[in-house]
Every structure is written in C-alpha cells, then in structure tokens.
Amino acid sequence: ETGVTQTPRHLVMGMTNKKSLKCEQHLGHNAMYWYKQSAKKPLELMFVYSLEERVENNSVPSRFSPECPNSSHLFLHLHTLQPEDSALYLCASSQDGGANYGYTFGSGTRLTVV
Amino acid sequence: AQTVTQSQPEMSVQEAETVTLSCTYDTSESDYYLFWYKQPPSRQMILVIRQEAYKQQNATENRFSVNFQKAAKSFSLKISDSQLGDAAMYFCAYRGGGTSYDKVIFGPGTSLSVIP
C-alpha cells in the first residue's frame, strides 16, 4: 500500500455534475498537494496545503475547490467542469516541503468529463 | 523562472543493458534539490533518487545512479542491468531551496521501454 490513497480510481462525470476526489495519507506528513497530469503536458501544480492551510493556489479555475479538513485528508470538489478538465489528478504529500524525501504520490484519479 | 527539460520523449533499452536518461534545468539559485521519479502503468509516481546541489558526489540507489553536472545544469539518470519492471515514464524534478512548498517543477517525462 502506497501510504497515499486516492479515491475513486476512475470517475466519469457530466459537465453539470458535482463530484469530489478524496486523498488520504497516513505518513504523518504536514503538506499535501493536488497535481493535474494531462497528456503531453508537464505536471501542473494546482493547490498546496501546509498544516491544513492553503499556501498555494496556482491560478486554478473556481470550478475546482480544495478542502483540507485535517492533515491526513485532502479533497478536490468539482463542479461544472469542462471536457478539457479530463486528466489524471494526482495527490501527493510531503514532510516540510519535500526537500529531504521528495513527495509521496497516490495512484491518481482518472477523470473523464463528458 | 526555473525550467526542467527532458529532451528524450521516448527511449528503449534491451533487458540487462544500461540506459541513460537526460535532464537539464535552468535556475539562478545555488541551493536546490533534484529528483528522478518513476511512473509505471499503475500511475503511482515513485521517487527513484535524489541529489542535493551542494553535494558534489553523485547519488546512487542500487541500479540507479545520476551524473550531476552543476555547472552545466545537467542531471542524467543511469539505469544499469535494466529489468522489465523498469519500463515506465521517468520524470526529472527540480525543487528550490528553503521551505517553500510550491517550488517543485517537473519535466515533461521520458517514456522508457525495456525489450526482453
């Protein structure tokens, strides 16, 4: 088991739906991240939470809404998405910004917007 | 702004042979960290190896080693005795110094195939 668990593994949603992605880590890390991975593009950092406080919001459209209720859980709430939002959404966690041990990633949620 | 370039979109290697994946980066910082991550078909990105910029000695982890050339801003990954399980996307990543949480930049990746 990875230490960072993401659910669901696959998600298909219509443009008018509302859904949420969940990420959970039991590594005792103090920072969590959402990344978007699209085909033919580098990983795009979306949000960073440090000690449950958002420290980075990388110009992400408001149809993506993160939530970090505690240091072990991170959510990404989705509403009125567009087809171009279809991608692999990766969650990661780290201790102190990841300099010493890098990031620990989950297996991602493959999102398809129809 | 920092950038990370991987000039080889795809590479292949014969099983048991050695392959080198290239990575270059651009930065004006003197203190930073470099990483190689592997993403197999299971999609989970796994840290392969890490290098601190202030250390001249190249990092090594079992069959994986790096050639870190700070002046040239080059950070290549060498995989020795390639195995079928090494087939994956490999991402080079740069992290700036300090405790900033937003300074990790990933390259576009190199897809490695291992031929039996």
Interface residues (C-beta under 8 A of the other chain):
Chain A: T2 A31 Y33 K40 K41 P42 L43 L45 V48 S50 V55 E56 N58 L88 L90 A92 S94 D96 G97 G98 A99 Y101 G102 Y103 T104 F105 G106 S107 G108 R110
Chain B: V4 Y33 F35 Y37 S42 R43 Q44 M45 I46 L47 R50 F91 A93 R95 G97 G98 T99 S100 Y101 D102 K103 V104 I105 F106 G107 P108 G109
